[in-house]
Amino acid sequence: MAKTSATARPTITLRSSAGTGTSYVTEKSRRNDPDRLVLRKYDRAVRRHVEFRETR
């Protein structure tokens, strides 16, 4: 099945709040998470877990 442009699970980028430029790419559900995501993930540049925020 082909993806449509108005998909229910858009691809998003999560950027590190530590200012290192590290990012993760993932998908999210628009219906369950309409606001911007904030997740604690591992940042290899600073070698610790930090908040990653959704960018557009």
Distance bins in CASP14 RR format, pairs under 12 A and 6 or more apart:
PFRMAT RR
TARGET T0000
AUTHOR 0000-0000-0000
RMODE 2
METHOD distances of the structure
MODEL  1
1 7 0 0 0 0 0 1 0 0 0 0 0
3 9 0 0 0 0 1 0 0 0 0 0 0
3 10 0 0 0 0 0 1 0 0 0 0 0
3 11 0 0 0 0 1 0 0 0 0 0 0
3 27 0 0 0 0 0 1 0 0 0 0 0
4 10 0 0 0 0 0 1 0 0 0 0 0
5 11 0 0 0 0 0 1 0 0 0 0 0
6 30 0 0 0 0 1 0 0 0 0 0 0
7 27 0 0 0 0 1 0 0 0 0 0 0
7 28 0 0 0 0 0 1 0 0 0 0 0
7 29 0 0 0 0 0 1 0 0 0 0 0
7 30 0 0 0 0 1 0 0 0 0 0 0
7 31 0 0 0 0 0 1 0 0 0 0 0
8 27 0 0 0 0 1 0 0 0 0 0 0
8 28 0 0 0 0 1 0 0 0 0 0 0
8 29 1 0 0 1 0 0 0 0 0 0 0
8 30 1 0 1 0 0 0 0 0 0 0 0
8 31 1 0 0 1 0 0 0 0 0 0 0
8 32 0 0 0 0 1 0 0 0 0 0 0
8 33 0 0 0 0 0 1 0 0 0 0 0
8 34 0 0 0 0 0 1 0 0 0 0 0
9 26 0 0 0 0 1 0 0 0 0 0 0
9 27 1 0 1 0 0 0 0 0 0 0 0
9 28 1 0 0 1 0 0 0 0 0 0 0
9 29 1 0 1 0 0 0 0 0 0 0 0
9 30 1 0 0 1 0 0 0 0 0 0 0
9 31 0 0 0 0 1 0 0 0 0 0 0
9 32 0 0 0 0 1 0 0 0 0 0 0
9 33 0 0 0 0 0 1 0 0 0 0 0
10 25 0 0 0 0 0 1 0 0 0 0 0
10 26 0 0 0 0 0 1 0 0 0 0 0
10 27 1 0 0 1 0 0 0 0 0 0 0
10 28 1 0 0 1 0 0 0 0 0 0 0
10 29 0 0 0 0 1 0 0 0 0 0 0
10 30 1 0 0 1 0 0 0 0 0 0 0
10 31 0 0 0 0 0 1 0 0 0 0 0
10 33 0 0 0 0 0 1 0 0 0 0 0
10 34 0 0 0 0 0 1 0 0 0 0 0
10 36 0 0 0 0 0 1 0 0 0 0 0
10 37 0 0 0 0 0 1 0 0 0 0 0
10 54 0 0 0 0 0 1 0 0 0 0 0
10 56 0 0 0 0 1 0 0 0 0 0 0
11 24 0 0 0 0 0 1 0 0 0 0 0
11 25 1 0 0 1 0 0 0 0 0 0 0
11 26 1 0 0 1 0 0 0 0 0 0 0
11 27 1 0 1 0 0 0 0 0 0 0 0
11 28 0 0 0 0 1 0 0 0 0 0 0
11 30 0 0 0 0 0 1 0 0 0 0 0
11 54 0 0 0 0 0 1 0 0 0 0 0
11 55 0 0 0 0 0 1 0 0 0 0 0
11 56 0 0 0 0 0 1 0 0 0 0 0
12 23 0 0 0 0 0 1 0 0 0 0 0
12 24 0 0 0 0 1 0 0 0 0 0 0
12 25 1 0 0 1 0 0 0 0 0 0 0
12 26 1 0 0 1 0 0 0 0 0 0 0
12 27 1 0 0 1 0 0 0 0 0 0 0
12 28 1 0 1 0 0 0 0 0 0 0 0
12 29 0 0 0 0 0 1 0 0 0 0 0
12 30 0 0 0 0 0 1 0 0 0 0 0
12 33 0 0 0 0 1 0 0 0 0 0 0
12 35 0 0 0 0 0 1 0 0 0 0 0
12 36 0 0 0 0 1 0 0 0 0 0 0
12 37 1 0 0 1 0 0 0 0 0 0 0
12 38 0 0 0 0 0 1 0 0 0 0 0
12 39 0 0 0 0 0 1 0 0 0 0 0
12 52 0 0 0 0 0 1 0 0 0 0 0
12 53 0 0 0 0 0 1 0 0 0 0 0
12 54 1 0 1 0 0 0 0 0 0 0 0
12 55 1 0 0 1 0 0 0 0 0 0 0
12 56 1 0 0 1 0 0 0 0 0 0 0
13 21 0 0 0 0 0 1 0 0 0 0 0
13 22 0 0 0 0 0 1 0 0 0 0 0
13 23 1 0 1 0 0 0 0 0 0 0 0
13 24 1 0 0 1 0 0 0 0 0 0 0
13 25 1 0 1 0 0 0 0 0 0 0 0
13 26 0 0 0 0 1 0 0 0 0 0 0
13 27 0 0 0 0 0 1 0 0 0 0 0
13 28 0 0 0 0 0 1 0 0 0 0 0
13 36 0 0 0 0 0 1 0 0 0 0 0
13 37 0 0 0 0 0 1 0 0 0 0 0
13 52 0 0 0 0 1 0 0 0 0 0 0
13 53 0 0 0 0 1 0 0 0 0 0 0
13 54 1 0 0 1 0 0 0 0 0 0 0
13 55 1 0 1 0 0 0 0 0 0 0 0
13 56 0 0 0 0 1 0 0 0 0 0 0
14 21 0 0 0 0 0 1 0 0 0 0 0
14 22 0 0 0 0 1 0 0 0 0 0 0
14 23 1 0 0 1 0 0 0 0 0 0 0
14 24 1 0 1 0 0 0 0 0 0 0 0
14 25 1 0 0 1 0 0 0 0 0 0 0
14 26 1 0 0 1 0 0 0 0 0 0 0
14 27 0 0 0 0 0 1 0 0 0 0 0
14 28 0 0 0 0 1 0 0 0 0 0 0
14 36 0 0 0 0 1 0 0 0 0 0 0
14 37 1 0 0 1 0 0 0 0 0 0 0
14 38 0 0 0 0 1 0 0 0 0 0 0
14 39 1 0 0 1 0 0 0 0 0 0 0
14 40 0 0 0 0 0 1 0 0 0 0 0
14 41 1 0 0 1 0 0 0 0 0 0 0
14 42 0 0 0 0 0 1 0 0 0 0 0
14 43 0 0 0 0 0 1 0 0 0 0 0
14 50 0 0 0 0 0 1 0 0 0 0 0
14 51 0 0 0 0 1 0 0 0 0 0 0
14 52 1 1 0 0 0 0 0 0 0 0 0
14 53 1 0 0 1 0 0 0 0 0 0 0
14 54 1 0 1 0 0 0 0 0 0 0 0
14 55 1 0 0 1 0 0 0 0 0 0 0
14 56 0 0 0 0 0 1 0 0 0 0 0
15 21 1 0 0 1 0 0 0 0 0 0 0
15 22 1 0 0 1 0 0 0 0 0 0 0
15 23 1 0 1 0 0 0 0 0 0 0 0
15 24 0 0 0 0 1 0 0 0 0 0 0
15 25 0 0 0 0 0 1 0 0 0 0 0
15 36 0 0 0 0 0 1 0 0 0 0 0
15 37 0 0 0 0 0 1 0 0 0 0 0
15 38 0 0 0 0 0 1 0 0 0 0 0
15 39 0 0 0 0 0 1 0 0 0 0 0
15 41 0 0 0 0 0 1 0 0 0 0 0
15 43 0 0 0 0 0 1 0 0 0 0 0
15 50 0 0 0 0 0 1 0 0 0 0 0
15 51 0 0 0 0 1 0 0 0 0 0 0
15 52 1 0 0 1 0 0 0 0 0 0 0
15 53 1 0 0 1 0 0 0 0 0 0 0
15 54 0 0 0 0 1 0 0 0 0 0 0
15 55 1 0 1 0 0 0 0 0 0 0 0
15 56 0 0 0 0 0 1 0 0 0 0 0
16 22 1 0 1 0 0 0 0 0 0 0 0
16 23 1 0 0 1 0 0 0 0 0 0 0
16 24 0 0 0 0 1 0 0 0 0 0 0
16 38 0 0 0 0 0 1 0 0 0 0 0
16 39 0 0 0 0 0 1 0 0 0 0 0
16 40 0 0 0 0 0 1 0 0 0 0 0
16 41 0 0 0 0 1 0 0 0 0 0 0
16 42 0 0 0 0 1 0 0 0 0 0 0
16 43 1 0 1 0 0 0 0 0 0 0 0
16 44 0 0 0 0 1 0 0 0 0 0 0
16 45 1 0 0 1 0 0 0 0 0 0 0
16 46 1 0 0 1 0 0 0 0 0 0 0
16 48 0 0 0 0 0 1 0 0 0 0 0
16 49 0 0 0 0 0 1 0 0 0 0 0
16 50 1 0 1 0 0 0 0 0 0 0 0
16 51 1 0 0 1 0 0 0 0 0 0 0
16 52 1 0 1 0 0 0 0 0 0 0 0
16 53 0 0 0 0 1 0 0 0 0 0 0
16 55 0 0 0 0 0 1 0 0 0 0 0
17 23 0 0 0 0 0 1 0 0 0 0 0
17 38 0 0 0 0 1 0 0 0 0 0 0
17 39 0 0 0 0 0 1 0 0 0 0 0
17 40 0 0 0 0 1 0 0 0 0 0 0
17 41 0 0 0 0 0 1 0 0 0 0 0
17 43 0 0 0 0 1 0 0 0 0 0 0
17 46 0 0 0 0 0 1 0 0 0 0 0
17 48 0 0 0 0 0 1 0 0 0 0 0
17 49 0 0 0 0 0 1 0 0 0 0 0
17 50 1 0 1 0 0 0 0 0 0 0 0
17 51 1 0 1 0 0 0 0 0 0 0 0
17 52 1 0 0 1 0 0 0 0 0 0 0
17 53 1 0 1 0 0 0 0 0 0 0 0
17 54 0 0 0 0 0 1 0 0 0 0 0
17 55 0 0 0 0 0 1 0 0 0 0 0
18 40 0 0 0 0 0 1 0 0 0 0 0
18 41 0 0 0 0 0 1 0 0 0 0 0
18 42 0 0 0 0 0 1 0 0 0 0 0
18 43 1 0 1 0 0 0 0 0 0 0 0
18 44 0 0 0 0 0 1 0 0 0 0 0
18 45 1 0 0 1 0 0 0 0 0 0 0
18 46 1 0 1 0 0 0 0 0 0 0 0
18 47 0 0 0 0 0 1 0 0 0 0 0
18 48 0 0 0 0 1 0 0 0 0 0 0
18 49 0 0 0 0 0 1 0 0 0 0 0
18 50 1 0 1 0 0 0 0 0 0 0 0
18 51 0 0 0 0 1 0 0 0 0 0 0
18 52 0 0 0 0 1 0 0 0 0 0 0
18 53 0 0 0 0 0 1 0 0 0 0 0
19 43 0 0 0 0 1 0 0 0 0 0 0
19 45 0 0 0 0 1 0 0 0 0 0 0
19 46 0 0 0 0 1 0 0 0 0 0 0
19 50 0 0 0 0 1 0 0 0 0 0 0
19 51 0 0 0 0 0 1 0 0 0 0 0
19 52 0 0 0 0 0 1 0 0 0 0 0
19 53 0 0 0 0 0 1 0 0 0 0 0
20 42 0 0 0 0 0 1 0 0 0 0 0
20 43 1 0 1 0 0 0 0 0 0 0 0
20 44 0 0 0 0 1 0 0 0 0 0 0
20 45 1 1 0 0 0 0 0 0 0 0 0
20 46 1 0 0 1 0 0 0 0 0 0 0
20 47 0 0 0 0 0 1 0 0 0 0 0
20 48 0 0 0 0 0 1 0 0 0 0 0
20 50 0 0 0 0 1 0 0 0 0 0 0
20 52 0 0 0 0 0 1 0 0 0 0 0
21 43 0 0 0 0 1 0 0 0 0 0 0
21 44 0 0 0 0 0 1 0 0 0 0 0
21 45 1 0 0 1 0 0 0 0 0 0 0
21 46 0 0 0 0 0 1 0 0 0 0 0
21 50 0 0 0 0 0 1 0 0 0 0 0
21 52 0 0 0 0 0 1 0 0 0 0 0
21 53 0 0 0 0 0 1 0 0 0 0 0
21 55 0 0 0 0 0 1 0 0 0 0 0
22 41 0 0 0 0 1 0 0 0 0 0 0
22 42 0 0 0 0 1 0 0 0 0 0 0
22 43 1 0 1 0 0 0 0 0 0 0 0
22 44 1 0 0 1 0 0 0 0 0 0 0
22 45 1 0 1 0 0 0 0 0 0 0 0
22 46 0 0 0 0 1 0 0 0 0 0 0
22 47 0 0 0 0 0 1 0 0 0 0 0
22 48 0 0 0 0 0 1 0 0 0 0 0
22 49 0 0 0 0 0 1 0 0 0 0 0
22 50 0 0 0 0 1 0 0 0 0 0 0
22 51 0 0 0 0 0 1 0 0 0 0 0
22 52 0 0 0 0 1 0 0 0 0 0 0
22 53 0 0 0 0 0 1 0 0 0 0 0
23 39 0 0 0 0 0 1 0 0 0 0 0
23 41 0 0 0 0 0 1 0 0 0 0 0
23 43 0 0 0 0 1 0 0 0 0 0 0
23 44 0 0 0 0 0 1 0 0 0 0 0
23 45 0 0 0 0 0 1 0 0 0 0 0
23 52 1 0 0 1 0 0 0 0 0 0 0
23 53 0 0 0 0 0 1 0 0 0 0 0
23 54 0 0 0 0 0 1 0 0 0 0 0
23 55 1 0 0 1 0 0 0 0 0 0 0
24 37 0 0 0 0 0 1 0 0 0 0 0
24 39 0 0 0 0 1 0 0 0 0 0 0
24 40 0 0 0 0 0 1 0 0 0 0 0
24 41 1 0 0 1 0 0 0 0 0 0 0
24 42 0 0 0 0 1 0 0 0 0 0 0
24 43 0 0 0 0 1 0 0 0 0 0 0
24 44 0 0 0 0 0 1 0 0 0 0 0
24 50 0 0 0 0 0 1 0 0 0 0 0
24 51 0 0 0 0 0 1 0 0 0 0 0
24 52 1 0 0 1 0 0 0 0 0 0 0
24 53 0 0 0 0 0 1 0 0 0 0 0
24 54 0 0 0 0 0 1 0 0 0 0 0
24 55 0 0 0 0 0 1 0 0 0 0 0
25 41 0 0 0 0 0 1 0 0 0 0 0
25 52 0 0 0 0 0 1 0 0 0 0 0
25 54 0 0 0 0 0 1 0 0 0 0 0
25 55 0 0 0 0 0 1 0 0 0 0 0
26 33 0 0 0 0 0 1 0 0 0 0 0
26 37 0 0 0 0 1 0 0 0 0 0 0
26 39 0 0 0 0 1 0 0 0 0 0 0
26 41 0 0 0 0 1 0 0 0 0 0 0
26 52 0 0 0 0 1 0 0 0 0 0 0
26 54 0 0 0 0 1 0 0 0 0 0 0
27 33 0 0 0 0 0 1 0 0 0 0 0
27 37 0 0 0 0 0 1 0 0 0 0 0
27 54 0 0 0 0 0 1 0 0 0 0 0
28 34 0 0 0 0 1 0 0 0 0 0 0
28 35 0 0 0 0 0 1 0 0 0 0 0
28 36 0 0 0 0 1 0 0 0 0 0 0
28 37 1 0 1 0 0 0 0 0 0 0 0
28 38 0 0 0 0 0 1 0 0 0 0 0
28 39 0 0 0 0 0 1 0 0 0 0 0
28 54 1 0 0 1 0 0 0 0 0 0 0
28 56 0 0 0 0 0 1 0 0 0 0 0
29 35 0 0 0 0 0 1 0 0 0 0 0
29 37 0 0 0 0 0 1 0 0 0 0 0
30 36 0 0 0 0 0 1 0 0 0 0 0
30 37 0 0 0 0 0 1 0 0 0 0 0
30 54 0 0 0 0 0 1 0 0 0 0 0
33 39 0 0 0 0 0 1 0 0 0 0 0
33 54 0 0 0 0 1 0 0 0 0 0 0
34 54 0 0 0 0 0 1 0 0 0 0 0
35 53 0 0 0 0 0 1 0 0 0 0 0
35 54 0 0 0 0 1 0 0 0 0 0 0
36 51 0 0 0 0 0 1 0 0 0 0 0
36 52 0 0 0 0 0 1 0 0 0 0 0
36 53 1 0 0 1 0 0 0 0 0 0 0
36 54 1 0 1 0 0 0 0 0 0 0 0
36 55 0 0 0 0 1 0 0 0 0 0 0
36 56 0 0 0 0 1 0 0 0 0 0 0
37 51 0 0 0 0 0 1 0 0 0 0 0
37 52 0 0 0 0 1 0 0 0 0 0 0
37 53 1 0 0 1 0 0 0 0 0 0 0
37 54 1 0 1 0 0 0 0 0 0 0 0
37 55 0 0 0 0 0 1 0 0 0 0 0
37 56 0 0 0 0 0 1 0 0 0 0 0
38 50 0 0 0 0 0 1 0 0 0 0 0
38 51 1 0 1 0 0 0 0 0 0 0 0
38 52 1 0 0 1 0 0 0 0 0 0 0
38 53 1 0 1 0 0 0 0 0 0 0 0
38 54 1 0 0 1 0 0 0 0 0 0 0
38 55 0 0 0 0 0 1 0 0 0 0 0
39 49 0 0 0 0 1 0 0 0 0 0 0
39 50 0 0 0 0 1 0 0 0 0 0 0
39 51 1 0 0 1 0 0 0 0 0 0 0
39 52 1 0 1 0 0 0 0 0 0 0 0
39 53 0 0 0 0 1 0 0 0 0 0 0
39 54 0 0 0 0 1 0 0 0 0 0 0
40 48 0 0 0 0 1 0 0 0 0 0 0
40 49 1 0 1 0 0 0 0 0 0 0 0
40 50 1 0 0 1 0 0 0 0 0 0 0
40 51 1 0 1 0 0 0 0 0 0 0 0
40 52 1 0 0 1 0 0 0 0 0 0 0
40 53 0 0 0 0 0 1 0 0 0 0 0
41 48 0 0 0 0 0 1 0 0 0 0 0
41 49 1 0 0 1 0 0 0 0 0 0 0
41 50 1 0 0 1 0 0 0 0 0 0 0
41 51 0 0 0 0 1 0 0 0 0 0 0
41 52 1 0 1 0 0 0 0 0 0 0 0
41 53 0 0 0 0 0 1 0 0 0 0 0
42 48 1 0 0 1 0 0 0 0 0 0 0
42 49 1 0 1 0 0 0 0 0 0 0 0
42 50 0 0 0 0 1 0 0 0 0 0 0
42 51 0 0 0 0 0 1 0 0 0 0 0
42 52 0 0 0 0 1 0 0 0 0 0 0
43 49 1 0 0 1 0 0 0 0 0 0 0
43 50 1 0 1 0 0 0 0 0 0 0 0
43 51 0 0 0 0 1 0 0 0 0 0 0
43 52 1 0 0 1 0 0 0 0 0 0 0
44 50 0 0 0 0 0 1 0 0 0 0 0
END
